[in-house]
Amino acid sequence: MDELNKILFWIARCAVLTVGGAGGLIKIVKGKSDENPRDFTEGVAMLVVAAFIFGATFAVQKLF
Protein backbone atom coordinates (compact mmCIF):
# COMPACT_ATOMS: atom_id res chain seq x y z
CA MET A 1 0.00 0.00 0.00
CA ASP A 2 2.90 2.31 0.75
CA GLU A 3 4.35 1.83 -2.73
CA LEU A 4 0.98 2.54 -4.33
CA ASN A 5 0.75 5.72 -2.25
CA LYS A 6 4.18 6.85 -3.48
CA ILE A 7 3.27 6.15 -7.09
CA LEU A 8 -0.02 8.05 -6.85
CA PHE A 9 1.67 11.06 -5.28
CA TRP A 10 4.30 11.12 -8.05
CA ILE A 11 1.53 10.98 -10.64
CA ALA A 12 -0.14 13.93 -8.91
CA ARG A 13 3.16 15.84 -8.80
CA CYS A 14 3.74 15.27 -12.51
CA ALA A 15 0.22 16.47 -13.27
CA VAL A 16 0.73 19.62 -11.19
CA LEU A 17 4.01 20.40 -12.92
CA THR A 18 2.59 19.69 -16.36
CA VAL A 19 -0.54 21.78 -15.96
CA GLY A 20 0.81 24.57 -13.78
CA GLY A 21 4.30 24.71 -15.20
CA ALA A 22 3.36 24.54 -18.86
CA GLY A 23 0.47 26.95 -18.42
CA GLY A 24 2.67 29.38 -16.53
CA LEU A 25 5.44 29.25 -19.11
CA ILE A 26 2.96 29.82 -21.93
CA LYS A 27 1.55 32.86 -20.09
CA ILE A 28 5.05 34.25 -19.51
CA VAL A 29 6.03 33.90 -23.17
CA LYS A 30 2.72 35.32 -24.36
CA GLY A 31 3.05 38.25 -21.98
CA LYS A 32 6.57 39.01 -23.14
CA SER A 33 5.76 38.73 -26.84
CA ASP A 34 2.60 40.86 -26.54
CA GLU A 35 4.40 43.28 -24.19
CA ASN A 36 1.63 42.73 -21.66
CA PRO A 37 3.02 42.83 -18.11
CA ARG A 38 -0.24 41.48 -16.66
CA ASP A 39 0.03 38.18 -18.57
CA PHE A 40 3.69 37.93 -17.62
CA THR A 41 2.89 38.42 -13.94
CA GLU A 42 0.06 35.88 -14.08
CA GLY A 43 2.46 33.36 -15.61
CA VAL A 44 5.00 33.88 -12.84
CA ALA A 45 2.23 33.53 -10.25
CA MET A 46 1.10 30.27 -11.87
CA LEU A 47 4.65 28.90 -11.66
CA VAL A 48 4.95 29.90 -7.99
CA VAL A 49 1.62 28.27 -7.12
CA ALA A 50 2.56 25.11 -9.02
CA ALA A 51 5.88 24.95 -7.16
CA PHE A 52 4.10 25.45 -3.83
CA ILE A 53 1.60 22.67 -4.56
CA PHE A 54 4.43 20.40 -5.72
CA GLY A 55 6.24 20.97 -2.43
CA ALA A 56 3.06 20.56 -0.42
CA THR A 57 2.53 17.08 -1.84
CA PHE A 58 5.65 15.92 0.01
CA ALA A 59 4.22 17.19 3.30
CA VAL A 60 0.84 15.62 2.64
CA GLN A 61 2.48 12.34 1.74
CA LYS A 62 4.25 12.29 5.13
CA LEU A 63 0.84 12.58 6.82
CA PHE A 64 -0.36 9.40 5.12
C-alpha positions in Angstrom: 0.0 0.0 0.0 2.9 2.3 0.7 4.4 1.8 -2.7 1.0 2.5 -4.3 0.7 5.7 -2.3 4.2 6.9 -3.5 3.3 6.1 -7.1 0.0 8.0 -6.8 1.7 11.1 -5.3 4.3 11.1 -8.1 1.5 11.0 -10.6 -0.1 13.9 -8.9 3.2 15.8 -8.8 3.7 15.3 -12.5 0.2 16.5 -13.3 0.7 19.6 -11.2 4.0 20.4 -12.9 2.6 19.7 -16.4 -0.5 21.8 -16.0 0.8 24.6 -13.8 4.3 24.7 -15.2 3.4 24.5 -18.9 0.5 27.0 -18.4 2.7 29.4 -16.5 5.4 29.2 -19.1 3.0 29.8 -21.9 1.5 32.9 -20.1 5.0 34.2 -19.5 6.0 33.9 -23.2 2.7 35.3 -24.4 3.0 38.3 -22.0 6.6 39.0 -23.1 5.8 38.7 -26.8 2.6 40.9 -26.5 4.4 43.3 -24.2 1.6 42.7 -21.7 3.0 42.8 -18.1 -0.2 41.5 -16.7 0.0 38.2 -18.6 3.7 37.9 -17.6 2.9 38.4 -13.9 0.1 35.9 -14.1 2.5 33.4 -15.6 5.0 33.9 -12.8 2.2 33.5 -10.3 1.1 30.3 -11.9 4.7 28.9 -11.7 4.9 29.9 -8.0 1.6 28.3 -7.1 2.6 25.1 -9.0 5.9 24.9 -7.2 4.1 25.5 -3.8 1.6 22.7 -4.6 4.4 20.4 -5.7 6.2 21.0 -2.4 3.1 20.6 -0.4 2.5 17.1 -1.8 5.6 15.9 0.0 4.2 17.2 3.3 0.8 15.6 2.6 2.5 12.3 1.7 4.2 12.3 5.1 0.8 12.6 6.8 -0.4 9.4 5.1 
